[in-house]
Amino acid sequence: MNGIHDHGVCESIRQCPNNRVIGENTPKDKDRRVDTETGLSILGIANDNQYRIDCCGFVKEWKFYAKTNTGELRLQVWRPGTSPSYSLVGENIVNVANAELDTTVTKSIANSADWIAVQNGDILGWYTPGSPMVTYDNGQQVRRVTGSVSSPYDWVDVPQTTGRDYGLHAVLSPGNSPSITNLATTLTLNYNDDVATNTLVITLTVSDAVISDTLTTTMTTSTAYFTFSSTTYASAGDFVTCEVTGASTPADANTKYFIKFISGTAEYGIFVKDQPGLEYDTANLYNLVIECTDTKDEDTKGFTVYITRNQQPSFDNLQTGLITTSTTNTIDYESFTDKTADITVTVSDGQESDSELIQITVTNVNEAPVFIQNSYSISGNEGLAGSIIGIPSFEVNDPDADALLYSIDCTEFSIGASTGQISLAADYDTDAASITTSTTIQCNVNVSDGVLQDTATLQVTLSNINDNTPIFSKDNYAFYANANDNIGKILTGDVLAATDGDAGVYGTTTFSLDQTGLGKNYFEVSDSGDIYLIQSLNPDFYAGTALSFTATVTDSEGLTDTAGIAVIVSEYTTTTPSTTTDRFNYVLEDSKNVAWFTFLMLILLALLGLLLFWILTGVNWTKLLGACKRRPKRKWKWNPMVERDPGRRLPPPPPPPKPHELMQFYSKRFNILSILSLILLEYIPPPTPPKIKPSGIKWEYWTDQDFSTGNLG
C-alpha cells in the first residue's frame, strides 16, 4: 500500500535528503527487551518527535533490532487528519526469520512502486500480528493498542505507554524528478498555414521512477494559436454532445435508449431507459442513429441493439449466491461475543439494485483436544506395582475447555485419567532381564474429551536401582586350622558364598571379617570366599579351641548380610590318603583326659593326706587290717559267774614296741602306699587314639564333639 503526495503541502516543505533517517539512529542500542502482547499496534507519537517525518519524500528502507520472536511485521506510516483521526498512508509487510534474531535487520524496498510517499507531519508505526520482535529500552511515550487497527483510527484516545524507546527507523529518499521522454529540448514542427482548428500537433509521453506519484503536465508558454490539455486531445473550449436521434426500426427507439458520459473515463455509453417496455416477441432488434456535435462539426453513426428473451435473474458477482467463510479469519464460537452475524446481500443490474439482510447464527461444535507436541518423555526407577513415575509435561489445547481424560496402551504402566500421572501397573524388575543401567519403553497416550481424541507418543525410561540385599547361602560356616599352619594358608572346610539379586554394578559384593572378639585379626577372606591365615595361631590358641567371629557381605551401595564363622584349631597336619604323618596324642593333649586326670589326682592327694595322718598318729595297722578281715560269727554265752564277780581285775596294757619292731611297722606302711599307687594307676584310662575320617582327598582329625554344620562327626 503506497501513499500519494499532497503537492500543496510538499511545495512549501523541503524535499527529504537522500538516506534521511527517521527514528532511532542505532537500533541495537535499544535491544534490552521486547513487548509481550500478541497482535500489538504501535504509533510512535513520542515527546521528542523521534518518529515524526519532517520532509517530503519516500520510505525506501527500514531498519530495526529483532529479538526473541519471528514472524510477520507490518511497517506503517500514519498521517494526522481531522483530530483525533489518523489515516494509514501506507505499509510495507516484511517477515523476520530465525537467522535474523539478535541482529539489526535491514529491509530494503526493492520495487520503487512499493515505496511509501511521506510528507511533513507523518508518523512511523508498526503492527505485529503475532508475537512482537522489535526491541526497546527505557525512553519515550508511545501509543500502543492490542489488535489490528483500521484507517482512519482515533490514536489520540489511546493511552500513552511510558518507558518505550524502540530500536527502529525508516530511511527516506527524495524520489526522482519526472521527465518527458519524447520531447527534445527544442522541437520544430512544420504545418501549413491553412491547417484546421483542433489539429493534434504532438502527444507528450511522461514518466516517473516512483510509480505512485501523480503527475500533472502543464504548458507554461501562453499563445493564442495553441492550447494544451492534459486529459484530452480536443481543445479546451469545445463541448461535445451525443444523443440518439432516431432509429430506422422500430420508430420508438429514441424513447427507450439514451447516451451519457461514463464516469471516470473519456468515453460515452449507450444506456436503456428506466422501464423501457422491451418485448422480445414484439421487437427483438433496434437500429439506433447516434449523433455527436461540438457546435462546429458533427458526426453520425449507426448502432444495433439485439434483444434477448428474458431469463431468470442470477448473481454474477457471487459464486451462484453461495456465501462462504473467510479464507484468512477463523470462526471460533468461544471467541465470539455475539453469536450472530448480519450480512447484507445486494444484487444490481448496473442501474438499480436490491438488498436483503441475512442473519447467520454461529453454533458451537465439539472440537478435538490436541497435544501441543507429538512426543513426550519421562524417567523413573524400577519398582513394585503402584510406584509413581511422575507426571509428563503434557500440553493439550482444547478450544472447548472440556474435561480431558488420559489413557495409555502400555501394559507396564497405568495413567491417572484426569491428572496424567504415570505409575507402574505391575512389578517391574530390570534385574530379571539382566538390564544393568536403564531401559526405555515407548507408549501411546490418548487424550479425549469423551468424544474426540488425539494421540502422542510417550517414552518412559526406567533405571536400574539397588533394590536387593546380598544374602549368605548359610547362617553359619565351619573351618579348620592347624595351630602350626603358615601365614597365607587357606583354611579347610566351608567356603563363603552369597548372592545378590541386582544386576550390574549393584550386584557386585565383597566379604569382610569382624574379629573384634579374638583380640586381633588372625584371618582374612578372599573375593572367592576362602578364609586364610594372616597371623599365626600358635601360641595364642591350643588344639581343640573353637574360634568364633562374624563374616559380612556388602554390595556396592552398602547393603549387608552377616553369617557366623567357627574355626576349629588342631595340631594335626592334613595329608593325602597315600601318605600320612598322623600320630597318637598324649593323654594330657585330650581335654577330657585332662579333666579325669585332675579329678583322680585330687582323690590321690586326699588318700595320701589320710595315710600321713594315720602314720603320725600311730594307728595300729594290724588291727586296722584285721578289721578289714571277716570276723567269724560270735557266739554269745551267758556266764552268771562273771556277772556275779564285779571285782574281777582287768589284764594290764601291752608294753611299748621295741625299736626293731617300730622299723618293721613303718616298712609295712610304705608297702601299703606302693600298693595303693599301683591300684590308682591301674584305673587311669590309657590314651585314646584320634579318630580318622576320610573327607575328599584328605584325612582330617576330628573328635567326639557334635557340630550341626561342617564335616565334623
Summary of the structure (lengths in Angstrom):
residues: 713
radius of gyration: 65.1
end to end distance: 111.3
largest distance: 232.9
contacts: 1792
relative contact order: 0.06
helix: 14%
strand: 34%
